[in-house]
Every structure is written in C-alpha cells, then in structure tokens.
C-alpha cells in the first residue's frame, strides 16, 4: 500500500471505521444517560427500556433489508443514505422533550444504522483486494467496532454531567457530517445488481420481534396473564414461524437460513448473539445501580467502565493472534466463559460494596468481550464465498443486535419481576400498601442521575427500593451468566476444529452450489 492509492485506502478505511464506531457507540453511550433521561422526561424503567430498544429493535429488524437494498441500489449509495438518516435521528433525539419523541428519534437512528452497517464490510472487502491487507483491515474494523461498544459509558458520563443527556446524541452530528463528506469523496461506487427486496419477510420479522419485545418489557408491569401480553406472545410465535417458513421457500430470502446448516457458522452466530445478550443486558442496568443505589455522578459511573475498555483494547489483537494460530474456537469459547464468570461474579456484590472489590469482574468481562468480536467475524467470512459477504456481514450484525434486544428485554423482565416482588415483601414489613410497589420502582429511576429534582423518598422506603433493585439485578446477572456458560459448551462442540491454520476454507455445500440465491 503505497502512494496516493495507499492514502486513498487509508481514508476509506478510516471513514468506514469512524461510522461503524459511531453506530456501535450509540448502542451503549445512551445507557449512562438513562437515569437523567428518566428524571427529566418523567419515565420509569419500562420507558427507559424502550429508549434503548427503539434503536436496537429497528436496527436488528432492518439490517438484512439494508443489505438487500445495498445490493440492489449500490452499497455505497445506501451507506451514505444510512449515515444521513442516522445523523438526522441523532439531532432529533437531542431535541426531544418527551419520551415518545425520544423513542421515535432513536428508531430513526436505527433505520440509518441498519442501512450503513451491511455495506461497511462489503465496501472494505472491495477496497482491500490483497488478502493480507484485507485481514489487517478487517481486524482494525472489528476492533474499532468493539471499542465503540466499550468506550461509550466512559465518554458519555462526563458529557452528561457537563452538558446534559442530550449531548450524547449531539456528539453524532458533527461526526456524521464529516463522515458524509468523506464517504462522497473516498468510497468507491459499487455497481448495483438485480436483487429482489423481501418485503413480506421484513414485515413478518419486524412485527414478530416487535410483539415479542413489547410483551417482555410490559409483562412485569401489566402481569404475565394480561390479555395483551398473552396476545403479544402468541402473535410473536405465529409471525416468526411464518417468517422462517417464508424464508425457506424464497429464492432470494432476506435471511439466508442455510447459513445455519453449517456447524461453524451456527456456532459463530450463536456466540455473537449470546455475548450481546448477556453484556448488553448488564451494561444497560449497571448505570442504574451505580447512579441510583450508590449515588454516583454520571462521570464517576462512566469512568468505572475504563478497566473494561482497557481489557477490550488489549484483548482485540490477542484474539487475532490466537485465531491465526489455533482457529476461532479457543478465543471464542474462552471469551464467552470469561463473560459468564464476570457476570456471575458481579452478582456477588451488593449496594455497600466498594469499587475495588468488584473491579476484577469488569476486567474479566472486558477481556471476554475483546476475545470474541474479531474471531466471530473471521469465522463467518472464512465459510462463505465473496457473493455472500454482504449477507453474512448483515447476518452477524443482526444476530448480535438481536441478542442485545433480547438481553435487555429478557433480563429486564427478570429484574422487574424480582424488584416488584421484593418491594412487596419489604413494603409489607413497613406497613406500606403492596400496590405502591410499582410506583416506588419508577421513583427509583426518578431519583437517580446525581442530584435529581423532586422530594426525596423517606429513608426506610429508599432503602427498601434500593435493596429490591439490587436483588433484581443480581438475579438478572446470574441468569445471564448461566446462559453464557451453557453457550460456551455448545459453541465448543459446534466449532470443533474450525479454521485451524493450514486448513482449506470450506464452503457449505448447499450455499456454494447456489450462489445466485444470495
């Protein structure tokens, strides 16, 4: 890579890395601002879940369609459109003055991210034709994406303290504008190709996932036997089943389900899903504990994530070397096991624990996440042909995002159920009517964020609310830890001897035989 050609490639790589960093950053930077958002917009835990899920749900539902649109209309053109929508959604979120408007703006951000993400890796593969250069570029691209997920709370905390919660959205606007300028100048215009857009699959998957997430978030407050919650569960089952059956019949499906027939691909995709499931869920609720129970300022809560960030940065190159020498199985399984250990260890510490006591759990989780990101992407790309790169890239990001959606929803449901039941027991001891438990849970959010306004809860009530939240968080963390531990075993079996040095790059037989179906 020399001369003007090398400079052009570096600028293209930088543009792709910065925009992916921004998209990944937005998954988590908002978490540190959640307590302030809850206070300023007068919303409780379920409302805050929707602020996070509004982005993630739309992102996951549209990622595969974004890949198909890129194929049909040109990946670079769709990439630029996605970046423009993401930037506009960020500005709208910063200006929102109600939780409904904020959720709507987050959904617009999700649409933009879904359009720009699938084309990113495909453009990178087109720019870097040399295999050695491409491997280094993919490693850097993956590492920057992982860094965006880890550094969000670190930079978000000081911003919330200094400029308010809207600043975590304003930060995207100048970055997005610069990215648009660079994308128009340095990214190649890839020729579109004929591609059918699977609108029926999009409608079924989006509606099914929406019904599932709605039921999980609203179930704890409405009751799991509520007619609306039961209806959502039934609708989700029917819609998602219909989606799978439709995709199996189409020549050009939105989701290529034949990818899951390959054990290695299945193991890699399962890894991405479940790491996001456990870690996104934990990273969403941990700031509520730090700012609510421990009364930390957003800056302090953000800086608490620095050790995790440092471990991700250290582990990313290590995972690449381990993958090159031993294949993806060792770093992926080790990474998942470390994430499970970190989540389980964090559940051992309550509201009176000192930071240094549970610091090791944050380092363990950071090391685990850093070990998994790059090998998962490499394992998937090793198993598919060039024609399926866009589909594979979109699928990796879809299952990761879907894992995060389900992690926040499922672990949030576990936390909310335990929180309400523990509050009922504690309120009974204090002689407070049990029906006030739900209101007190929302009051927990309203009094977080470092100096929230409004009358303080009486000390016995505040202690009951804090203790119940810690109980709920501990149970959610243990559930996430158990899910990851089981996943580590399954992935070890599925990956087997995949991708060891010197092995040929296999293609799933049914995919290699029908590349046109992609």
C-alpha positions as CSV (number, residue, x, y, z in Angstrom):
1,X,0.0,0.0,0.0
2,X,2.0,3.0,-1.3
3,X,1.5,6.5,-2.7
4,X,-1.9,8.0,-3.5
5,X,-3.5,4.6,-3.7
6,X,-2.4,3.7,-0.2
7,X,-3.6,7.1,1.1
8,X,-6.9,6.6,-0.5
9,X,-7.3,3.2,1.1
10,X,-6.4,4.5,4.5
11,X,-9.0,7.3,4.1
12,X,-11.6,4.8,3.0
13,X,-10.8,2.5,6.0
14,X,-10.9,5.5,8.3
15,X,-14.3,6.6,7.1
16,X,-15.7,3.1,7.5
17,X,-14.2,2.6,10.9
18,X,-15.4,6.0,12.2
19,X,-19.0,5.5,11.0
20,X,-19.1,2.0,12.5
21,X,-17.6,3.3,15.7
22,X,-20.5,5.8,15.9
23,X,-23.2,3.2,15.2
24,X,-21.8,0.8,17.8
25,X,-21.2,3.7,20.3
26,X,-24.8,4.6,20.1
27,X,-25.8,1.2,21.4
28,X,-24.3,1.9,24.8
29,X,-23.5,5.6,25.3
30,X,-27.1,6.3,26.0
31,X,-27.1,3.8,28.9
32,X,-25.1,6.2,31.1
33,X,-27.6,8.9,30.4
34,X,-30.7,6.8,31.3
35,X,-31.1,7.9,34.9
36,X,-31.0,11.6,33.8
37,X,-33.5,10.9,31.0
38,X,-35.8,9.1,33.4
39,X,-35.7,12.1,35.7
40,X,-36.1,14.8,33.1
41,X,-38.7,13.1,31.0
42,X,-40.6,11.5,34.0
43,X,-40.4,7.9,32.8
44,X,-39.8,4.7,34.7
45,X,-37.7,1.6,33.9
46,X,-40.0,0.3,31.2
47,X,-39.9,3.7,29.4
48,X,-36.1,3.6,29.6
49,X,-36.1,0.1,28.1
50,X,-38.0,1.5,25.2
51,X,-35.4,4.2,24.6
52,X,-32.8,1.5,24.3
53,X,-34.9,-1.0,22.5
54,X,-36.4,1.5,20.0
55,X,-32.9,1.8,18.4
56,X,-31.9,-1.8,18.8
57,X,-35.2,-3.3,17.6
58,X,-35.4,-1.3,14.4
59,X,-31.6,-1.9,13.8
60,X,-32.0,-5.6,14.1
61,X,-35.2,-5.8,12.1
62,X,-33.9,-3.8,9.1
63,X,-30.2,-4.9,8.9
64,X,-30.9,-7.7,6.5
65,X,-33.1,-5.5,4.4
66,X,-30.4,-2.9,4.4
67,X,-28.0,-5.4,2.9
68,X,-30.5,-6.3,0.1
69,X,-31.1,-2.6,-0.6
70,X,-27.3,-2.1,-0.9
71,X,-27.1,-4.9,-3.4
72,X,-30.0,-3.5,-5.5
73,X,-29.2,0.2,-5.4
74,X,-25.5,0.2,-4.7
75,X,-23.8,-0.4,-1.4
76,X,-22.0,3.0,-1.2
77,X,-25.2,4.9,-2.1
78,X,-27.2,3.1,0.6
79,X,-24.3,3.5,3.1
80,X,-24.4,7.3,2.6
81,X,-28.2,7.4,2.9
82,X,-28.0,5.4,6.2
83,X,-25.4,7.8,7.5
84,X,-27.6,10.8,6.7
85,X,-30.6,9.3,8.4
86,X,-28.5,8.3,11.5
87,X,-27.2,11.9,11.8
88,X,-30.7,13.4,11.4
89,X,-32.1,10.9,14.0
90,X,-29.3,11.9,16.4
91,X,-30.2,15.6,16.1
92,X,-33.9,14.8,16.7
93,X,-33.1,12.7,19.8
94,X,-31.1,15.6,21.2
95,X,-34.1,17.9,20.7
96,X,-36.7,15.5,22.1
97,X,-38.7,16.8,25.1
98,X,-40.9,13.7,25.7
99,X,-40.1,10.0,25.9
100,X,-42.3,9.3,22.9
101,X,-40.4,11.7,20.7
102,X,-37.1,10.3,22.0
103,X,-38.1,6.7,21.2
104,X,-39.2,7.8,17.7
105,X,-35.9,9.6,17.1
106,X,-34.0,6.5,18.3
107,X,-35.9,4.4,15.8
108,X,-34.8,6.8,13.0
109,X,-31.3,6.3,14.2
110,X,-31.9,2.6,14.0
111,X,-33.0,2.8,10.4
112,X,-29.9,4.8,9.5
113,X,-27.6,2.3,11.3
114,X,-29.3,-0.6,9.6
115,X,-28.6,0.9,6.1
116,X,-25.0,1.8,6.7
117,X,-23.8,-1.3,8.6
118,X,-24.2,-4.1,6.0
119,X,-22.3,-2.2,3.3
120,X,-19.4,-1.3,5.5
121,X,-17.7,-4.7,5.5
122,X,-18.6,-5.3,1.8
123,X,-17.0,-1.9,0.8
124,X,-14.0,-2.7,2.9
125,X,-13.6,-6.1,1.1
126,X,-13.8,-4.3,-2.3
127,X,-11.2,-1.7,-1.3
128,X,-8.6,-4.1,0.1
129,X,-8.1,-6.8,-2.6
130,X,-4.8,-8.2,-1.1
131,X,-5.7,-11.0,1.4
132,X,-3.0,-9.9,3.9
133,X,-4.1,-6.2,3.7
134,X,-7.7,-7.2,4.0
135,X,-7.1,-9.3,7.1
136,X,-5.4,-6.4,8.8
137,X,-8.2,-4.0,7.7
138,X,-10.9,-6.4,9.0
139,X,-9.1,-6.7,12.3
140,X,-8.9,-2.9,12.7
141,X,-12.6,-2.5,11.6
142,X,-13.7,-5.2,14.1
143,X,-11.5,-3.7,16.9
144,X,-12.9,-0.2,16.4
145,X,-16.5,-1.5,16.4
146,X,-15.8,-3.3,19.7
147,X,-14.1,-0.2,21.1
148,X,-17.3,1.8,20.3
149,X,-19.3,-0.6,22.4
150,X,-16.9,-0.4,25.3
151,X,-16.0,3.2,25.5
152,X,-19.5,4.7,25.3
153,X,-20.0,5.0,29.1
154,X,-16.5,6.4,29.6
155,X,-17.1,9.4,27.3
156,X,-20.8,9.6,28.0
157,X,-20.6,10.1,31.7
158,X,-18.6,13.4,31.7
159,X,-20.7,14.7,28.8
160,X,-24.0,14.1,30.7
161,X,-22.5,15.8,33.8
162,X,-21.3,18.8,31.9
163,X,-23.9,19.3,29.1
164,X,-26.9,17.1,30.0
165,X,-28.2,13.9,28.5
166,X,-28.9,15.5,25.0
167,X,-25.1,15.8,24.5
168,X,-24.8,12.0,24.0
169,X,-26.8,12.5,20.8
170,X,-25.3,15.8,19.7
171,X,-21.9,14.2,19.5
172,X,-23.0,12.2,16.5
173,X,-24.0,15.2,14.4
174,X,-20.5,16.6,13.5
175,X,-19.1,13.1,13.2
176,X,-21.9,12.2,10.8
177,X,-21.5,15.3,8.7
178,X,-17.7,14.8,8.3
179,X,-18.4,11.1,7.5
180,X,-20.8,12.1,4.8
181,X,-18.3,14.4,3.2
182,X,-15.5,11.7,3.3
183,X,-17.9,9.0,2.1
184,X,-18.8,11.0,-1.0
185,X,-15.1,11.5,-1.9
186,X,-13.1,8.4,-0.9
187,X,-15.5,5.4,-1.0
188,X,-15.9,3.6,-4.3
189,X,-19.2,3.5,-6.0
190,X,-20.0,-0.2,-6.2
191,X,-22.3,-1.2,-9.1
192,X,-25.7,-2.4,-8.0
193,X,-27.0,-5.8,-9.1
194,X,-30.5,-7.1,-9.6
195,X,-31.9,-8.1,-6.2
196,X,-35.5,-8.8,-5.0
197,X,-36.5,-7.0,-1.8
198,X,-38.2,-9.3,0.6
199,X,-40.9,-7.0,1.8
200,X,-43.0,-9.8,3.2
201,X,-40.1,-11.2,5.2
202,X,-39.4,-7.7,6.5
203,X,-43.0,-7.2,7.7
204,X,-43.2,-10.6,9.4
205,X,-39.8,-10.3,11.2
206,X,-40.3,-6.7,12.3
207,X,-43.9,-7.4,13.6
208,X,-42.8,-10.7,15.3
209,X,-39.8,-9.1,17.0
210,X,-41.9,-6.1,18.0
211,X,-44.6,-8.2,19.6
212,X,-42.0,-10.3,21.4
213,X,-40.1,-7.3,22.8
214,X,-43.3,-5.5,23.8
215,X,-44.5,-8.5,25.7
216,X,-41.2,-8.9,27.6
217,X,-40.9,-5.2,28.5
218,X,-44.6,-4.6,29.5
219,X,-45.2,-8.1,31.1
220,X,-43.8,-7.3,34.5
221,X,-46.0,-4.2,35.0
222,X,-49.1,-5.5,33.3
223,X,-48.9,-9.0,34.6
224,X,-47.9,-12.1,32.5
225,X,-51.5,-13.3,32.3
226,X,-52.8,-10.0,30.9
227,X,-54.7,-10.5,27.7
228,X,-52.5,-8.0,25.8
229,X,-49.3,-9.8,26.9
230,X,-50.6,-13.2,26.1
231,X,-51.7,-11.9,22.7
232,X,-48.3,-10.5,22.0
233,X,-46.7,-13.8,22.9
234,X,-49.0,-15.7,20.6
235,X,-48.6,-13.2,17.8
236,X,-44.8,-13.3,18.1
237,X,-44.8,-17.1,17.8
238,X,-47.0,-17.1,14.8
239,X,-45.3,-14.3,12.9
240,X,-41.8,-15.5,13.5
241,X,-42.8,-19.1,12.5
242,X,-44.3,-17.7,9.3
243,X,-41.1,-15.7,8.7
244,X,-39.0,-18.8,8.9
245,X,-41.3,-20.8,6.6
246,X,-41.3,-18.0,4.1
247,X,-37.5,-17.6,4.1
248,X,-37.1,-21.3,3.4
249,X,-39.2,-21.1,0.3
250,X,-37.8,-17.9,-1.3
251,X,-35.0,-18.0,-4.0
252,X,-33.7,-14.6,-2.6
253,X,-34.6,-14.6,1.1
254,X,-33.9,-11.7,3.4
255,X,-32.2,-14.1,5.8
256,X,-30.3,-17.0,4.3
257,X,-31.3,-19.7,6.8
258,X,-29.0,-22.2,5.0
259,X,-26.1,-20.4,6.8
260,X,-27.3,-22.1,10.0
261,X,-26.9,-25.6,8.5
262,X,-23.1,-25.2,8.7
263,X,-21.9,-26.0,12.3
264,X,-19.1,-23.5,12.3
265,X,-21.4,-20.7,11.0
266,X,-24.0,-21.7,13.5
267,X,-21.5,-21.7,16.4
268,X,-20.1,-18.3,15.4
269,X,-23.5,-16.7,15.1
270,X,-24.7,-18.2,18.4
271,X,-21.6,-16.7,20.0
272,X,-22.3,-13.2,18.7
273,X,-25.9,-13.5,19.8
274,X,-25.3,-14.7,23.4
275,X,-22.4,-12.4,24.2
276,X,-24.6,-9.5,23.2
277,X,-27.5,-11.0,25.2
278,X,-25.5,-11.1,28.5
279,X,-23.4,-8.0,28.1
280,X,-25.9,-5.6,26.7
281,X,-28.3,-6.5,29.4
282,X,-25.7,-5.9,32.1
283,X,-24.4,-2.7,30.6
284,X,-28.0,-1.3,30.4
285,X,-28.8,-1.8,34.1
286,X,-25.4,-1.3,35.7
287,X,-25.6,2.5,35.4
288,X,-29.0,2.5,37.2
289,X,-27.4,0.8,40.1
290,X,-24.3,3.0,40.2
291,X,-26.2,6.2,39.9
292,X,-29.3,5.1,41.8
293,X,-28.2,2.8,44.6
294,X,-24.6,4.0,45.0
295,X,-25.5,7.7,44.2
296,X,-22.5,8.1,41.8
297,X,-22.4,11.0,39.4
298,X,-22.6,10.1,35.7
299,X,-18.9,11.0,35.2
300,X,-17.9,8.6,38.0
301,X,-20.2,5.9,36.7
302,X,-18.7,6.3,33.2
303,X,-15.1,6.2,34.4
304,X,-16.0,2.9,36.2
305,X,-16.0,1.3,32.8
306,X,-12.4,2.3,31.9
307,X,-10.9,-1.1,33.1
308,X,-13.4,-2.9,30.9
309,X,-12.5,-0.7,27.9
310,X,-8.7,-1.2,28.5
311,X,-9.2,-5.0,28.6
312,X,-11.1,-4.9,25.3
313,X,-8.4,-2.9,23.6
314,X,-5.7,-5.4,24.9
315,X,-7.7,-8.5,24.1
316,X,-8.6,-7.5,20.5
317,X,-5.1,-8.0,19.0
318,X,-4.6,-11.1,21.2
319,X,-7.7,-12.7,19.8
320,X,-6.5,-12.1,16.3
321,X,-3.2,-13.9,17.0
322,X,-5.0,-16.7,18.8
323,X,-7.4,-17.1,15.9
324,X,-4.5,-17.2,13.4
325,X,-2.6,-19.8,15.4
326,X,-5.4,-22.0,16.8
327,X,-8.5,-21.1,14.8
328,X,-11.6,-19.3,16.2
329,X,-12.7,-22.0,18.7
330,X,-10.2,-21.2,21.5
331,X,-10.6,-17.4,21.7
332,X,-14.4,-17.6,21.3
333,X,-15.1,-20.2,23.9
334,X,-12.6,-18.7,26.3
335,X,-14.2,-15.2,25.8
336,X,-17.7,-16.5,26.4
337,X,-16.6,-18.3,29.5
338,X,-14.9,-15.2,30.9
339,X,-18.0,-13.1,30.2
340,X,-20.1,-15.7,32.1
341,X,-17.6,-15.6,35.0
342,X,-17.7,-11.8,35.1
343,X,-21.4,-11.6,35.2
344,X,-21.7,-14.2,37.9
345,X,-19.0,-12.6,39.9
346,X,-20.7,-9.2,39.7
347,X,-23.9,-10.7,41.2
348,X,-21.9,-11.3,44.4
349,X,-21.7,-7.6,45.4
350,X,-24.4,-5.5,46.8
351,X,-25.2,-1.9,47.3
352,X,-22.5,-1.5,50.0
353,X,-19.6,-3.0,48.0
354,X,-16.6,-0.9,47.2
355,X,-15.5,-0.5,43.6
356,X,-12.1,-2.2,44.1
357,X,-13.9,-5.3,45.4
358,X,-15.7,-6.0,42.1
359,X,-13.1,-4.4,39.7
360,X,-12.0,-7.8,38.7
361,X,-15.4,-8.6,37.3
362,X,-15.3,-5.6,34.9
363,X,-11.8,-6.6,33.8
364,X,-12.9,-10.2,33.2
365,X,-16.0,-9.1,31.2
366,X,-13.8,-6.8,29.1
367,X,-11.3,-9.5,28.4
368,X,-14.1,-11.8,27.4
369,X,-15.7,-9.4,25.0
370,X,-12.4,-8.5,23.4
371,X,-11.7,-12.1,22.7
372,X,-14.9,-12.8,20.9
373,X,-15.6,-10.0,18.4
374,X,-12.9,-10.5,15.8
375,X,-12.9,-14.4,15.7
376,X,-16.6,-14.4,15.2
377,X,-16.3,-12.2,12.1
378,X,-13.3,-14.1,10.8
379,X,-15.0,-17.5,11.3
380,X,-18.1,-16.3,9.3
381,X,-16.1,-14.8,6.4
382,X,-14.0,-17.9,6.1
383,X,-17.0,-20.0,5.5
384,X,-18.8,-18.0,2.7
385,X,-18.0,-17.0,-0.8
386,X,-17.4,-13.5,-1.9
387,X,-21.0,-13.3,-3.3
388,X,-22.4,-14.0,0.2
389,X,-20.2,-11.5,2.1
390,X,-22.9,-8.8,2.3
391,X,-25.4,-11.4,3.5
392,X,-23.0,-12.9,6.1
393,X,-22.0,-9.5,7.4
394,X,-25.6,-8.4,7.8
395,X,-26.4,-11.7,9.5
396,X,-23.5,-11.3,12.0
397,X,-24.6,-7.8,12.9
398,X,-28.3,-8.8,13.0
399,X,-27.8,-11.7,15.5
400,X,-25.6,-9.5,17.7
401,X,-28.1,-6.7,17.8
402,X,-31.0,-9.2,18.3
403,X,-29.1,-10.7,21.2
404,X,-28.8,-7.2,22.7
405,X,-32.5,-6.6,22.2
406,X,-33.4,-9.8,23.9
407,X,-30.9,-9.4,26.6
408,X,-32.3,-6.0,27.7
409,X,-35.9,-7.3,27.4
410,X,-35.4,-10.8,29.0
411,X,-33.0,-9.8,31.8
412,X,-35.1,-6.6,32.3
413,X,-38.2,-8.8,32.8
414,X,-36.3,-10.9,35.3
415,X,-35.1,-7.8,37.1
416,X,-38.5,-6.1,37.1
417,X,-40.3,-9.2,38.4
418,X,-37.9,-9.7,41.3
419,X,-37.9,-5.9,42.0
420,X,-41.7,-5.8,42.3
421,X,-41.9,-9.0,44.4
422,X,-39.1,-7.9,46.7
423,X,-40.6,-4.5,47.1
424,X,-44.0,-6.0,48.0
425,X,-42.3,-8.1,50.8
426,X,-40.4,-5.1,52.1
427,X,-43.3,-2.7,52.0
428,X,-45.4,-5.3,53.9
429,X,-42.8,-5.2,56.7
430,X,-43.0,-1.4,56.7
431,X,-46.8,-1.3,56.7
432,X,-47.0,0.3,53.2
433,X,-49.7,-0.9,50.8
434,X,-48.3,-3.5,48.4
435,X,-49.9,-1.8,45.4
436,X,-47.4,1.0,45.7
437,X,-44.5,-1.2,44.8
438,X,-44.7,-0.3,41.1
439,X,-44.8,3.4,41.8
440,X,-41.8,3.1,44.0
441,X,-39.9,1.2,41.3
442,X,-40.4,4.1,39.0
443,X,-39.5,6.5,41.7
444,X,-36.1,4.7,41.9
445,X,-35.4,5.9,38.4
446,X,-36.7,9.4,39.1
447,X,-34.3,9.9,42.0
448,X,-31.1,8.8,40.1
449,X,-28.7,10.7,38.0
450,X,-26.9,12.7,40.6
451,X,-28.8,15.4,42.2
452,X,-32.3,14.7,40.8
453,X,-35.1,17.1,41.5
454,X,-38.2,16.3,43.4
455,X,-38.9,15.3,47.0
456,X,-36.6,12.6,48.4
457,X,-38.2,9.3,49.4
458,X,-38.3,8.6,53.2
459,X,-35.1,6.8,54.2
460,X,-36.8,3.4,55.0
461,X,-38.6,3.5,51.7
462,X,-35.5,4.4,49.8
463,X,-33.6,1.6,51.5
464,X,-36.3,-0.8,50.5
465,X,-36.3,0.3,46.9
466,X,-32.5,0.2,46.7
467,X,-32.4,-3.3,48.2
468,X,-35.1,-4.6,46.0
469,X,-33.3,-3.3,42.9
470,X,-30.1,-4.9,43.9
471,X,-31.9,-8.2,44.4
472,X,-33.4,-8.0,40.9
473,X,-30.1,-7.1,39.3
474,X,-28.4,-10.0,41.0
475,X,-30.9,-12.4,39.7
476,X,-30.7,-11.0,36.2
477,X,-26.9,-11.2,36.2
478,X,-27.0,-14.8,37.4
479,X,-29.4,-15.7,34.6
480,X,-27.2,-14.0,32.0
481,X,-24.2,-15.8,33.5
482,X,-25.9,-19.2,33.2
483,X,-27.0,-18.6,29.6
484,X,-23.4,-17.7,28.7
485,X,-21.9,-20.7,30.4
486,X,-24.3,-23.1,28.5
487,X,-23.4,-21.2,25.3
488,X,-19.7,-21.8,25.9
489,X,-20.2,-25.5,26.0
490,X,-22.4,-25.5,22.9
491,X,-20.0,-23.3,20.9
492,X,-17.1,-25.6,21.8
493,X,-19.0,-28.5,20.3
494,X,-20.1,-26.6,17.2
495,X,-16.8,-25.0,16.2
496,X,-14.8,-28.2,16.6
497,X,-11.6,-27.9,14.6
498,X,-12.9,-24.9,12.6
499,X,-10.4,-22.7,10.8
500,X,-7.1,-24.2,12.1
501,X,-4.0,-22.9,10.3
502,X,-3.4,-24.8,7.1
503,X,-7.0,-26.0,6.7
504,X,-8.7,-25.2,3.4
505,X,-11.5,-22.7,3.5
506,X,-14.7,-24.8,3.2
507,X,-18.0,-23.7,1.8
508,X,-21.3,-25.1,3.0
509,X,-22.3,-27.4,0.1
510,X,-25.8,-26.1,-0.4
511,X,-24.6,-22.5,-0.4
512,X,-21.7,-23.0,-2.8
513,X,-23.9,-24.8,-5.2
514,X,-26.5,-22.0,-5.4
515,X,-24.7,-18.6,-5.1
516,X,-27.4,-16.9,-7.0
517,X,-29.8,-17.4,-4.1
518,X,-27.9,-14.8,-2.1
